Amino acid sequence: MTELYYNALQWSDKQDLDVAQTSTFFSILSAIHNTCIKTDADNLPEMVSQFQELMALHSVQRPPVAIGLFTHQQAVKINNYMNDTYFRHHKLYKYAFTPQYMLDLRLHYNDEPRPADTDEEEEGTEAGNTAQGQAEDMDESELPEVDGQDAAEAEDRPFMGNAQKELRAIIASMLKVHMKKLKGDVDEQMKHLQSKVEEQLTTLAGKKGK
């Protein structure tokens, strides 16, 4: 940003802009930059429209709506300067100064312990090992009887574990497909918008040449 404003100040000095004109030009440049970095999407048409509106409000003497601060020649030079510097490299400024947001997706299942329960799980594991050692020392006659329902539930537990693993794999696969499709749609929209902007800039350049 320091280099951007320093170059703008040097250019204003070369064009013999007075203090009021230089201050207004800096304010317009700052407003366009804030519009650029408010979103990570390519909003070049919005930036160009805002710039043209601000320049029109400061190039025509129609108080109290507009004030003729810049002459026609100065307005044309400012427009060319913005096209050659900021608008041409607006993606660079957007990449450098726009806040980035990262999506952190986490899935928790009812049968999985949360990270905070790690210590409790370790204590439970030690207690389970102790109980298992005591059970191995017991005779078969001392072991508790297990009815048919409990035995059936115990047999179904490995099956439920496999089913949950398959379900997680299906969910992960579906999420991957949807994220890939979403990324493709966003890229396609960005390319379409960029082509429209390039057409508008070409049209504006052709009108200025005439």
N, C-alpha and C positions, 0 to 999 in steps of 0.2 A: 504493500500500500504506500510506503514511503516513496518508492521509485515511481509509482503511478502519479502521485500528487506532485512530486518534484519535476517530472517531465511535463506535466500540465502547467506548472508554474513557469517553467522555461519557455514553453510554447506561448503562453499568454504574454510574457514579456517581449517576445519577438514580434507578436502581432500588435504591440502597443496598446493593450487593453488597460483601461484605467482600473482604479481600486474596486469600484462598484461592479464593473463588468467581470473582473477576475473573480471576485467573491461569488457572483451569481453563477459563473461557469463552474466553480468548484462545488457549489451547492447542487447544481444539476448533475454533475459527475458523481457526487456522493449518493444522490437519490437513485440514480441508475444502478450504481453498485449494490445498494441495499436491496433493490428489486431483484437483482441477479442472484444474490446469495440467500434469498428467503426460501428458496426451494431447490431441491436437487434435480428437478425436471428442467428441460430446455425451454425457457420462457422468453426467448429472443423477441418474438412478436410483441409481447407485452412491454419489453424494455424499449423497443424502437417506438412504439406508440406513445409511451410516457415521455420519451425524449422529444419527440416532435411536438407534443402538447406543451411541454415546458418551454421549448424554444419559441413556439408561437406566442406564448404569454409574455415573453420578454423581447419580442422583436417588432411588435405593433403597438403604436401609441393609441390605446383605447381605454383610458381610465374610466372607472376603477377596475375593469376586468383585466386589462393588459397594460404593459408599460413598454415603450419603445427603447429599451436599454441597448440592444444590439442593432447595428445597421444590417442591411440586406447582405452586404459582402461579408461582414463578420459572422453572421448566422450561417452562411454557406461554408465558410472556413471552419467554423466549429463543428458543423455537421460532417465535413470531410475528415476532420481530425478524429472525431469519435468513431467513424466507420473504419478508419485505418488503424486505430489503436485498440479501443476497448471492445467494440462490437466484433471485430475480427478475431480477438482472443478471449471472448467472453467465457468460453468453456474452460480455459485455463484459470481464470479468476473464480469461476464457480467451483471447480475442483479443489482449489486451494483454500477457499474461505467458507464454503457451505458446510454446516455441521453434518457429520455422517451418523446415521442411525443403524445399529446392528440388531438383527432379530435373534434372540436367544431362546430357542424352543426346547423345553424340557418336558418329558413325560414321566409321570409317577403312577405306579400301580399300587393297588391296595395291599398286595402281598409283599411289596418290597419295602425294606426299612429305609427311612430317610437318612441323609448324612449325619444329622444330629444324634441319631440313635446308634452310632457306631460303637461307642463305649459300652452302652447297655448290651449290644449284641455280643461283644466280646465277653462280657461278664456272663451272659446267658450261655455262651458256648462252653466256658470253663465249667459252669455248674452242670451243664448237660453231659460233659465228659466224665465228671465225677459220678453222676447218677448212672451213667452207662457202665462204668467200672464196677459199681456196686451191684448192678443188675447181673453182670456176667458172673459174679461170685455166688449168686443165689442159685439154689437148686430149681429144677423144673417144677417141683411141687410147690415151691414158694412163690412162683410167678402168678400174677393176677390172671383170672380168666377173661377172655375176650369173646364177646358175643358175635353173632353173624353179621349184624349191621355195622359194628365197628370194623370188622375185618373187611367188609365190602368197601367201606369208605377209605380204608388204608390202601386197598388195591387200586382205587380210582385216582389217588393223588398223583402218581407218576403221569397218568394220562392227562390230568388237568394241567400239570407243569408243561408238558409238550404242547398242549393246545394254546396255552398262554404265549409260549415262545413263537408259535406259528402266527398268532394274532399280532404280536409285536412286529414280526417280519412283514406281515401284510400292511400294517399301518405305516411302517417306515418306507416301504416301496411306494405306497399311494402318495405319501407326502413328497417323496422325491419326484414323482411324475408330475404332480400339481405344481411344485416349485419350478420345475423345468419349463412347463407350459406357461406359467406366469412370467418368467424371465423372457421367454420368446415373445409373448404379447407386448411386454414393455419395450423391448428392443425394436419391435416392428412399429410401434407408435412413435418412438423417438426418431426413427428413420423417416417416417411419413411427415412428422412435424418439421424436421430439418430440411426436407426437400421443399416444403411450402415456404419456409423462411428464405431459402436460397432463391426461390422464384420471386419472392417479394423484393429482395435486395436487388436482383437483376432488373426487375421492373423499375425500381426507384432510380437505379443507376442509368437506365435508358432514358428516363424522363429528364434527369439532370443534364444528360448529354445533349438532348434536344434544346 
